Amino acid sequence: MEQVLTISTTWGTNDPTKATIPFHLARGAKQTGIDVRIVLAGDSTDLIRSGVAGTVRGKGVPPLTEVLDFARENKIPIHV
């Protein structure tokens, strides 16, 4: 049986820090060799709309575009 870490979130643009955290966790998991996927529900589905990621900048974390680009480049599945 394949093991995949699933990170899910419902946080959207109304809280940029919380919205970004799941993508940071997924990046860290992927960098350590763990298979990972991200599941977006509710408000978080807006995060992958064209042009939205560039407006999401949480406090004390890199911008969403940075970790979203990493997810795309490293083929981390994002389920909506």
MARPATOR-172016 format. One record per residue: residue number from 0; x negated, y, z of N, C-alpha, C, CB in turn. Coordinates in Angstrom, 1 decimal, padded with zeros to 4 digits, always signed. Each point is the difference from the previous one (the first is absolute). Glycine has a CB too. Layout:
BEGIN
+-------+--------+--------+--------+--------+--------+--------+--------+--------+--------+--------+--------+--------+
: lumro :    n_u :    n_v :    n_w :   ca_u :   ca_v :   ca_w :    c_u :    c_v :    c_w :   cb_u :   cb_v :   cb_w :
+-------+--------+--------+--------+--------+--------+--------+--------+--------+--------+--------+--------+--------+
:   NUM :      X :      Y :      Z :      X :      Y :      Z :      X :      Y :      Z :      X :      Y :      Z :
...
+-------+--------+--------+--------+--------+--------+--------+--------+--------+--------+--------+--------+--------+
***
This chain:
BEGIN
+-------+--------+--------+--------+--------+--------+--------+--------+--------+--------+--------+--------+--------+
: lumro :    n_u :    n_v :    n_w :   ca_u :   ca_v :   ca_w :    c_u :    c_v :    c_w :   cb_u :   cb_v :   cb_w :
+-------+--------+--------+--------+--------+--------+--------+--------+--------+--------+--------+--------+--------+
:     0 : -000.8 : -001.2 : +000.0 : +000.8 : +001.2 : +000.0 : -000.9 : +001.2 : +000.0 : +001.9 : -001.2 : +001.2 :
:     1 : -001.6 : +002.2 : -002.1 : -000.7 : +001.2 : -000.1 : +000.3 : +000.9 : +001.2 : -000.1 : -000.2 : -002.6 :
:     2 : -000.9 : +000.8 : +003.2 : +000.3 : +001.0 : +001.1 : -000.3 : +001.4 : -000.5 : -000.6 : -001.7 : +001.7 :
:     3 : +001.6 : +002.5 : -001.6 : -000.1 : +001.4 : -000.4 : +000.5 : +000.9 : +001.1 : +000.3 : -000.6 : -002.4 :
:     4 : -001.1 : +001.6 : +002.8 : +000.4 : +001.0 : +001.0 : +001.0 : +000.9 : -000.7 : -002.2 : -000.1 : +001.3 :
:     5 : +003.4 : +000.2 : -000.7 : +001.0 : +000.9 : -000.5 : +000.2 : +001.2 : +000.9 : +001.2 : -001.9 : -001.1 :
:     6 : -001.4 : +003.1 : +000.5 : +000.1 : +001.2 : +000.8 : +001.2 : +000.8 : -000.5 : -002.5 : +000.2 : +000.4 :
:     7 : +003.5 : +000.0 : +000.4 : +001.3 : +000.6 : -000.4 : +000.1 : +001.4 : +000.7 : +001.1 : -002.3 : -000.5 :
:     8 : -000.4 : +003.2 : -000.2 : +000.3 : +001.3 : +000.6 : +001.3 : +000.6 : -000.6 : -002.5 : +000.3 : +000.3 :
:     9 : +003.0 : +000.6 : +000.5 : +001.2 : +000.8 : -000.5 : -000.3 : +001.5 : +000.1 : +001.5 : -001.9 : +000.8 :
:    10 : -002.7 : +002.2 : -000.3 : -000.4 : +001.4 : +000.2 : -000.2 : +000.7 : -001.4 : -001.0 : -000.5 : +002.3 :
:    11 : +001.5 : +001.6 : -002.5 : -000.1 : +000.8 : -001.3 : -000.7 : +001.3 : +000.2 : +002.0 : -001.1 : -000.8 :
:    12 : -001.7 : +002.0 : -000.1 : -000.7 : +001.3 : +000.0 : +000.3 : +000.9 : +001.2 : +000.1 : -000.2 : -002.4 :
:    13 : +000.9 : -000.2 : +003.2 : +000.4 : +000.9 : +001.1 : -001.0 : -000.2 : +001.2 : +002.4 : -000.2 : -000.7 :
:    14 : -003.3 : -000.8 : +000.6 : -001.0 : -000.2 : +001.0 : -001.3 : -000.5 : -000.7 : +001.7 : -000.5 : +001.9 :
:    15 : -002.5 : +001.4 : -002.5 : -001.1 : -000.4 : -000.9 : -001.0 : -000.9 : +000.7 : +000.3 : +002.1 : -001.2 :
:    16 : -000.5 : -001.9 : +002.5 : -001.0 : -000.9 : +000.7 : +000.5 : -001.4 : +000.1 : -000.8 : +002.0 : +001.3 :
:    17 : +002.0 : -002.2 : -000.9 : +000.6 : -001.3 : +000.1 : +000.2 : -000.7 : -001.3 : +001.1 : +000.7 : +002.1 :
:    18 : -000.8 : +000.1 : -003.1 : +000.2 : -000.5 : -001.4 : -001.3 : -000.6 : -000.6 : +001.8 : +001.7 : -000.3 :
:    19 : -003.0 : -001.1 : +000.7 : -001.3 : -000.3 : -000.6 : -000.6 : -001.2 : +000.7 : -000.3 : +002.3 : -000.6 :
:    20 : +000.6 : -002.5 : +001.9 : -000.7 : -001.1 : +000.8 : +000.1 : -001.4 : -000.6 : +000.5 : +001.4 : +002.0 :
:    21 : +000.7 : -001.8 : -002.5 : +000.0 : -001.4 : -000.6 : -001.0 : -000.2 : -001.1 : +002.4 : -000.1 : +000.6 :
:    22 : -002.6 : +001.2 : -001.4 : -000.9 : -000.1 : -001.1 : -001.4 : -000.1 : +000.4 : +001.6 : +001.3 : -001.4 :
:    23 : -001.9 : -000.6 : +002.5 : -001.4 : -000.1 : +000.6 : -000.2 : -001.4 : +000.6 : +000.1 : +002.4 : +000.6 :
:    24 : +000.9 : -003.0 : +000.0 : -000.1 : -001.3 : +000.6 : -000.2 : -001.0 : -001.2 : +001.4 : +000.6 : +002.0 :
:    25 : -000.7 : -000.5 : -003.0 : -000.1 : -000.9 : -001.2 : -001.4 : +000.1 : -000.6 : +002.4 : +000.2 : -000.4 :
:    26 : -003.0 : +001.1 : +000.3 : -001.3 : +000.1 : -000.5 : -001.0 : -000.7 : +000.8 : +000.6 : +002.2 : -000.9 :
:    27 : -000.5 : -002.0 : +002.2 : -001.0 : -000.6 : +001.0 : +000.1 : -001.6 : -000.1 : +000.2 : +002.0 : +001.5 :
:    28 : +001.0 : -002.5 : -001.6 : +000.2 : -001.4 : -000.2 : -000.7 : -000.5 : -001.2 : +002.2 : +000.1 : +001.3 :
:    29 : -001.9 : +000.5 : -002.4 : -000.5 : -000.4 : -001.3 : -001.6 : +000.1 : +000.0 : +002.1 : +000.8 : -001.2 :
:    30 : -002.6 : +000.2 : +001.8 : -001.5 : +000.2 : +000.1 : -000.6 : -001.1 : +000.8 : +000.3 : +002.4 : -000.2 :
:    31 : +000.4 : -003.1 : +001.0 : -000.6 : -001.0 : +000.8 : +000.4 : -001.4 : -000.5 : +000.1 : +001.4 : +002.0 :
:    32 : +000.5 : -001.4 : -003.2 : +000.3 : -001.3 : -000.7 : +001.3 : -000.6 : +000.3 : -002.4 : -000.3 : +000.0 :
:    33 : +003.3 : +001.0 : +000.6 : +001.3 : -000.5 : +000.4 : +001.0 : +000.3 : -001.2 : -000.5 : +000.3 : +002.5 :
:    34 : +001.2 : -001.3 : -002.9 : +001.1 : +000.3 : -001.0 : +001.1 : +000.8 : +000.7 : -000.5 : -002.2 : -001.3 :
:    35 : +000.9 : +003.2 : +000.6 : +001.0 : +000.9 : +000.7 : +001.0 : +000.5 : -001.1 : -001.7 : +000.7 : +001.7 :
:    36 : +002.9 : -000.3 : -001.2 : +001.0 : +000.6 : -000.8 : +000.7 : +001.1 : +000.8 : +000.3 : -002.1 : -001.4 :
:    37 : +000.3 : +003.0 : +000.7 : +000.7 : +001.1 : +000.7 : +001.5 : -000.1 : -000.4 : -002.1 : +001.5 : +000.1 :
:    38 : +003.0 : -001.3 : +000.9 : +001.4 : +000.0 : -000.3 : +000.5 : +001.3 : +000.4 : +000.2 : -002.5 : +000.3 :
:    39 : +000.4 : +003.2 : -001.2 : +000.6 : +001.3 : +000.2 : +001.6 : -000.1 : +000.0 : -002.0 : +001.2 : -001.0 :
:    40 : +002.6 : -000.6 : +002.0 : +001.4 : +000.0 : +000.1 : +000.5 : +001.4 : +000.5 : +000.0 : -002.5 : +000.5 :
:    41 : +001.2 : +002.8 : -000.8 : +000.6 : +001.3 : +000.4 : -000.8 : +001.2 : -000.5 : +000.8 : -001.2 : +002.0 :
:    42 : -001.1 : +002.1 : -001.1 : -000.6 : +001.3 : -000.4 : -001.4 : -000.2 : -000.6 : +001.3 : +001.1 : +001.8 :
:    43 : -002.0 : -002.2 : -001.5 : -001.3 : -000.2 : -000.4 : -000.1 : -000.3 : -001.5 : -000.6 : -000.9 : +002.2 :
:    44 : +001.7 : +000.5 : -002.9 : +000.0 : -000.2 : -001.4 : -000.3 : +001.2 : -000.8 : +001.7 : -001.8 : +000.4 :
:    45 : -001.5 : +003.0 : +000.2 : -000.3 : +001.2 : -000.7 : -001.5 : +000.2 : -000.2 : +002.1 : +001.0 : +000.9 :
:    46 : -002.9 : -001.6 : -000.1 : -001.4 : +000.2 : +000.0 : -000.7 : -000.4 : -001.3 : +000.0 : -000.4 : +002.4 :
:    47 : +000.6 : -000.5 : -003.1 : -000.6 : -000.5 : -001.3 : +000.6 : +000.7 : -001.2 : -000.5 : -002.2 : +001.1 :
:    48 : +001.4 : +003.1 : -000.9 : +000.5 : +000.8 : -001.1 : -001.0 : +000.9 : -000.6 : +002.3 : -000.1 : +001.0 :
:    49 : -002.3 : +000.3 : -002.3 : -001.0 : +000.9 : -000.6 : -000.1 : +001.3 : +000.6 : +000.5 : -001.2 : -002.1 :
:    50 : -001.7 : +001.6 : +002.5 : -000.3 : +001.3 : +000.5 : +000.2 : +000.2 : +001.5 : +000.7 : +000.8 : -002.1 :
:    51 : -000.1 : -001.8 : +002.8 : +000.3 : +000.1 : +001.4 : -001.2 : -000.2 : +000.9 : +002.3 : -000.8 : -000.5 :
:    52 : -003.1 : -000.2 : +000.1 : -001.2 : -000.4 : +000.8 : -000.9 : +001.2 : +000.2 : +000.1 : -002.3 : -000.8 :
:    53 : -000.3 : +003.1 : -000.2 : -000.8 : +001.2 : +000.1 : +000.4 : +001.0 : +001.0 : -000.5 : -000.3 : -002.3 :
:    54 : +001.7 : +000.3 : +002.8 : +000.6 : +000.9 : +001.0 : -000.1 : -000.5 : +001.4 : +001.5 : +000.9 : -001.8 :
:    55 : -001.9 : -002.2 : +001.9 : +000.0 : -000.6 : +001.4 : -001.3 : +000.0 : +000.6 : +001.9 : -001.5 : -000.7 :
:    56 : -002.1 : +002.3 : +001.7 : -001.3 : +000.1 : +000.7 : +000.3 : +000.0 : +001.5 : -001.0 : +001.3 : -001.9 :
:    57 : +000.7 : -002.5 : +002.5 : +000.1 : -000.1 : +001.4 : -001.1 : +000.6 : +000.8 : +001.2 : -002.1 : -000.4 :
:    58 : -001.0 : +002.2 : +001.7 : -001.0 : +000.6 : +000.9 : -001.1 : -001.0 : +000.4 : +001.7 : +001.6 : +000.9 :
:    59 : -002.9 : -001.3 : -001.2 : -001.1 : -000.9 : +000.4 : -000.2 : -001.2 : -000.8 : +000.4 : +000.8 : +002.2 :
:    60 : +000.2 : -000.9 : -003.4 : -000.1 : -001.1 : -000.9 : -000.2 : +000.5 : -001.4 : +001.5 : -001.4 : +001.5 :
:    61 : -002.2 : +000.7 : -002.3 : -000.2 : +000.4 : -001.4 : +001.4 : +000.1 : -000.7 : -002.3 : -001.0 : -000.1 :
:    62 : +002.4 : +001.8 : -001.0 : +001.2 : +000.2 : -000.7 : +000.6 : -001.4 : -000.6 : -000.7 : +002.4 : -000.5 :
:    63 : +002.0 : -002.4 : +000.4 : +000.6 : -001.2 : -000.5 : -000.5 : -000.4 : -001.4 : +002.0 : +000.6 : +001.3 :
:    64 : -002.3 : +000.4 : -002.1 : -000.5 : -000.4 : -001.4 : -001.2 : -000.8 : +000.1 : +000.9 : +002.1 : -000.8 :
:    65 : -001.8 : -001.9 : +001.7 : -001.2 : -000.8 : +000.1 : +000.2 : -001.4 : +000.3 : -001.1 : +002.0 : +000.9 :
:    66 : +002.0 : -002.3 : +000.1 : +000.2 : -001.4 : +000.3 : +001.0 : -000.7 : -000.9 : -000.4 : +000.6 : +002.4 :
:    67 : +001.3 : +000.2 : -003.0 : +000.9 : -000.6 : -001.1 : -000.8 : -000.3 : -001.2 : +001.9 : +001.4 : +000.9 :
:    68 : -002.8 : -000.6 : -001.3 : -000.9 : -000.3 : -001.1 : -000.8 : -001.3 : +000.3 : -000.2 : +002.4 : -000.6 :
:    69 : -000.3 : -002.5 : +001.8 : -000.7 : -001.3 : +000.4 : +000.9 : -001.2 : -000.2 : -001.4 : +001.3 : +001.6 :
:    70 : +002.6 : -001.2 : -001.1 : +001.0 : -001.1 : -000.1 : +000.2 : -000.4 : -001.5 : +001.1 : +000.8 : +002.1 :
:    71 : -001.0 : +000.2 : -002.9 : +000.3 : -000.3 : -001.5 : -001.3 : -000.6 : -000.6 : +001.7 : +001.9 : -000.1 :
:    72 : -002.8 : -001.3 : +000.4 : -001.3 : -000.5 : -000.6 : -000.3 : -001.4 : +000.4 : -000.8 : +002.4 : -000.1 :
:    73 : +001.2 : -002.8 : +001.3 : -000.3 : -001.3 : +000.6 : +001.1 : -000.9 : -000.1 : -001.6 : +001.1 : +001.5 :
:    74 : +002.6 : -000.7 : -002.3 : +001.2 : -000.9 : -000.2 : +000.7 : -000.5 : +001.2 : -001.1 : -000.7 : -002.0 :
:    75 : +001.2 : +001.6 : +003.0 : +000.8 : -000.3 : +001.2 : +001.5 : +000.1 : -000.4 : -001.9 : +000.9 : +001.6 :
:    76 : +002.7 : -001.9 : -001.5 : +001.4 : +000.1 : -000.4 : +000.7 : +000.9 : +000.9 : -000.1 : -002.3 : -000.9 :
:    77 : +000.9 : +003.2 : +000.3 : +000.9 : +000.9 : +000.7 : +001.5 : -000.4 : -000.4 : -001.8 : +001.9 : +000.1 :
:    78 : +002.5 : -002.4 : +000.8 : +001.4 : -000.4 : -000.2 : +001.0 : +001.1 : +000.5 : -000.7 : -002.5 : +000.2 :
:    79 : +001.7 : +002.7 : -001.0 : +001.0 : +001.0 : +000.4 : +001.3 : -000.7 : +000.1 : -001.2 : +001.9 : -001.2 :
+-------+--------+--------+--------+--------+--------+--------+--------+--------+--------+--------+--------+--------+
***
